[in-house]
Amino acid sequence: DKGAINGATVTDNNGSVNTVGLRGSIKPVDGAYIYGEAAWQWGKTAADSDLVRLAGESHQAWAFDLGAEYTMTDVAMTPKAGVEWIFWSGKDRDGAISGWDPLARGYYTTAIREFQTGANAGFYPTPQAGDTAGATNQHQVAFYGGLKPLEDLSISPRFTLFFNDVGSVGATGAKRDHYIGAELDTQVLYNYTEDVQLGLLYGVFRPGEVYHQPNDRTAQELITTVGVKF
């Protein structure tokens, strides 16, 4: 694809981004679990579908994932509580925001926001001019838990706050606030038999100050699943 930014012709054929990372975890005491991961990207970018990034531009970005949780294994219903911080770096250049390239991302913690693709065409695109996708330019702070009311039934709620690393830019070029919104996700899993698992996932995302009317409406999703082992 070809396009023009500030009079310069750009192409989509010279992007080459490399990623290296390190992750680890530790269980300091019974029931406690601490985990972390850091990754760095470098190379040359390709122009994105909105022509926000210049093809061939030098690319550098960081990502972090730090969390801790504690499970009370000797208490009824086995309650669990945890906190997690996820960071995707962002960059502001001439009013255009770019940053971490998600590449082949395989770890999602929410049902709605992390799948949003900003104003680009894609999975869950938003009509808001100037917002960025849910896998770049973002801080995520999550509080999550778990309960097992029955031996074969588990309930896992998760509340996540989202903030831009670099404040988004609207269609007029004016800077907006960093608060993207909040999401509450609840997953219920029931092991009907040893080979059949029933699932339900409900997510609700309430947009924050980044989104303006009429694009600040609450999004909801309900997913049911059936898993069978052969």
C-alpha positions as CSV (number, residue, x, y, z in Angstrom):
1,D,0.0,0.0,0.0
2,K,1.1,3.6,-0.7
3,G,0.2,6.9,0.8
4,A,1.6,10.2,1.8
5,I,2.4,11.8,5.1
6,N,3.5,15.5,5.1
7,G,4.1,15.2,1.4
8,A,6.4,12.1,1.7
9,T,5.5,8.9,-0.2
10,V,5.5,5.9,2.1
11,T,5.3,2.2,1.4
12,D,4.4,-0.8,3.5
13,N,7.3,-3.2,2.4
14,N,10.3,-2.3,4.5
15,G,9.3,-3.0,8.0
16,S,11.5,-5.3,10.1
17,V,10.9,-5.3,13.8
18,N,12.8,-7.6,16.2
19,T,11.8,-8.5,19.7
20,V,13.7,-10.0,22.6
21,G,12.4,-10.6,26.1
22,L,13.0,-12.2,29.5
23,R,10.5,-13.6,31.9
24,G,10.4,-15.5,35.2
25,S,8.4,-16.3,38.2
26,I,8.9,-17.3,41.9
27,K,6.8,-18.8,44.7
28,P,8.4,-17.3,47.8
29,V,5.9,-19.0,50.2
30,D,3.1,-21.5,49.9
31,G,0.2,-19.9,48.0
32,A,2.1,-16.9,46.8
33,Y,3.1,-16.4,43.1
34,I,5.1,-13.5,41.7
35,Y,5.8,-13.2,38.0
36,G,7.3,-10.7,35.6
37,E,8.3,-10.2,32.0
38,A,10.2,-7.5,30.0
39,A,10.6,-7.2,26.3
40,W,12.4,-4.7,23.9
41,Q,11.8,-4.1,20.2
42,W,14.0,-2.5,17.7
43,G,14.3,-2.3,13.9
44,K,12.4,-0.5,11.1
45,T,8.7,0.1,11.1
46,A,6.3,-0.5,8.2
47,A,3.5,2.0,7.5
48,D,0.3,1.1,9.3
49,S,-3.1,1.2,7.8
50,D,-3.7,4.8,8.9
51,L,-0.3,5.9,7.6
52,V,0.5,7.1,11.1
53,R,3.9,5.4,11.1
54,L,6.4,6.2,8.4
55,A,7.7,3.1,6.7
56,G,11.4,2.5,7.4
57,E,11.5,4.7,10.4
58,S,13.7,3.6,13.3
59,H,11.7,1.6,15.8
60,Q,12.3,1.2,19.6
61,A,9.7,0.1,22.2
62,W,9.4,-1.5,25.6
63,A,6.8,-3.8,27.2
64,F,6.5,-5.0,30.8
65,D,4.2,-7.4,32.7
66,L,4.5,-7.6,36.5
67,G,2.1,-9.3,38.8
68,A,1.6,-11.0,42.1
69,E,-1.1,-13.2,43.5
70,Y,-2.0,-15.2,46.6
71,T,-4.2,-18.3,46.9
72,M,-5.5,-19.4,50.2
73,T,-5.3,-23.2,49.6
74,D,-6.5,-24.1,53.2
75,V,-9.6,-21.9,53.2
76,A,-13.0,-22.9,52.0
77,M,-13.7,-22.0,48.3
78,T,-9.9,-21.5,47.8
79,P,-10.1,-17.6,47.4
80,K,-7.4,-16.0,45.3
81,A,-6.4,-12.3,45.0
82,G,-3.9,-10.7,42.6
83,V,-2.7,-7.5,41.0
84,E,-1.0,-7.0,37.6
85,W,0.6,-4.1,35.7
86,I,1.0,-4.4,31.9
87,F,2.8,-1.6,30.0
88,W,3.1,-1.1,26.2
89,S,5.2,1.9,25.3
90,G,3.9,4.8,23.2
91,K,5.5,7.6,21.2
92,D,4.3,11.0,20.1
93,R,5.6,12.3,16.8
94,D,4.1,15.3,15.0
95,G,0.7,14.6,16.6
96,A,0.7,10.9,15.6
97,I,1.1,8.2,18.2
98,S,2.9,4.9,17.6
99,G,4.7,2.6,19.9
100,W,4.8,-1.1,20.7
101,D,4.1,-3.4,17.7
102,P,1.9,-6.3,19.0
103,L,3.1,-8.7,16.3
104,A,1.8,-12.2,17.1
105,R,0.4,-11.5,20.5
106,G,-1.0,-14.5,22.4
107,Y,-1.7,-13.2,25.9
108,Y,-5.0,-11.4,26.6
109,T,-6.4,-10.6,30.0
110,T,-9.6,-8.8,29.0
111,A,-12.5,-9.5,26.7
112,I,-13.0,-6.1,25.1
113,R,-10.3,-3.3,25.4
114,E,-7.3,-5.4,24.5
115,F,-9.0,-6.4,21.2
116,Q,-9.8,-2.8,20.2
117,T,-7.9,-1.5,17.2
118,G,-8.4,2.2,17.6
119,A,-9.8,3.9,14.5
120,N,-8.3,1.2,12.2
121,A,-10.3,-1.4,10.4
122,G,-9.9,-4.7,12.4
123,F,-11.2,-6.6,15.3
124,Y,-13.4,-4.2,17.4
125,P,-12.5,-1.0,15.7
126,T,-13.6,2.2,17.4
127,P,-14.9,5.3,15.5
128,Q,-13.0,7.7,17.8
129,A,-10.4,9.8,15.9
130,G,-7.0,9.8,17.6
131,D,-7.4,6.9,19.9
132,T,-4.8,4.1,19.8
133,A,-5.2,0.3,19.8
134,G,-5.4,-1.8,23.0
135,A,-2.0,-3.3,22.5
136,T,0.2,-0.2,22.3
137,N,0.8,3.1,24.2
138,Q,-1.0,1.8,27.3
139,H,-0.8,1.1,31.0
140,Q,-3.1,-1.6,32.4
141,V,-3.6,-1.9,36.2
142,A,-5.7,-5.0,37.1
143,F,-7.1,-6.4,40.3
144,Y,-8.3,-9.9,40.0
145,G,-9.5,-12.8,42.1
146,G,-10.9,-16.3,42.1
147,L,-13.3,-18.6,44.0
148,K,-14.3,-22.2,43.9
149,P,-17.8,-22.5,45.4
150,L,-17.9,-26.1,44.3
151,E,-15.2,-28.6,43.5
152,D,-15.9,-28.4,39.8
153,L,-17.0,-24.7,39.6
154,S,-14.7,-21.7,39.5
155,I,-15.5,-17.9,39.3
156,S,-12.8,-15.5,38.2
157,P,-13.5,-11.7,38.2
158,R,-11.0,-9.1,36.9
159,F,-11.2,-5.3,37.1
160,T,-8.8,-3.4,34.9
161,L,-8.0,0.3,34.5
162,F,-6.5,1.6,31.3
163,F,-4.3,4.7,30.7
164,N,-2.5,6.1,27.7
165,D,1.3,6.3,28.0
166,V,1.2,9.3,25.7
167,G,-2.0,11.3,25.7
168,S,-4.2,10.7,22.6
169,V,-4.6,13.4,20.0
170,G,-8.1,14.2,18.6
171,A,-9.1,15.1,15.1
172,T,-8.5,18.8,15.9
173,G,-4.9,18.1,17.1
174,A,-5.9,18.9,20.7
175,K,-4.4,16.8,23.5
176,R,-6.8,14.6,25.5
177,D,-6.6,13.1,28.9
178,H,-4.8,9.8,29.6
179,Y,-7.7,7.9,31.1
180,I,-9.0,5.3,28.5
181,G,-11.5,3.6,30.6
182,A,-12.3,0.6,32.9
183,E,-13.3,-3.0,32.3
184,L,-14.9,-5.6,34.5
185,D,-14.7,-9.2,33.3
186,T,-16.1,-12.3,35.0
187,Q,-15.4,-15.8,33.8
188,V,-17.3,-18.9,35.1
189,L,-16.1,-22.4,34.4
190,Y,-17.9,-25.6,35.2
191,N,-16.4,-29.1,34.7
192,Y,-19.6,-30.9,33.8
193,T,-17.7,-34.2,33.5
194,E,-14.0,-35.1,33.2
195,D,-14.2,-34.5,29.5
196,V,-16.7,-31.7,29.2
197,Q,-16.3,-28.1,30.4
198,L,-18.9,-25.3,30.2
199,G,-17.9,-21.7,30.3
200,L,-19.3,-18.2,30.5
201,L,-17.5,-14.9,30.1
202,Y,-19.1,-11.5,30.6
203,G,-17.2,-8.3,30.0
204,V,-18.2,-4.7,30.2
205,F,-16.0,-1.7,29.2
206,R,-16.8,1.8,30.3
207,P,-14.9,4.4,28.2
208,G,-13.0,7.1,30.0
209,E,-12.1,10.7,29.2
210,V,-10.2,9.8,26.0
211,Y,-13.5,9.1,24.3
212,H,-16.0,11.9,23.5
213,Q,-19.6,11.8,22.6
214,P,-21.1,10.0,20.7
215,N,-18.2,7.4,21.0
216,D,-18.2,7.1,24.8
217,R,-20.9,4.4,25.1
218,T,-20.4,1.4,27.3
219,A,-19.5,-1.8,25.4
220,Q,-20.6,-5.3,26.6
221,E,-19.9,-8.8,25.6
222,L,-21.2,-12.2,26.7
223,I,-19.5,-15.4,25.5
224,T,-20.5,-19.0,26.2
225,T,-18.2,-22.0,25.5
226,V,-18.3,-25.7,25.5
227,G,-15.0,-27.7,25.7
228,V,-14.9,-31.4,24.9
229,K,-11.8,-33.6,25.3
230,F,-11.5,-36.6,23.0
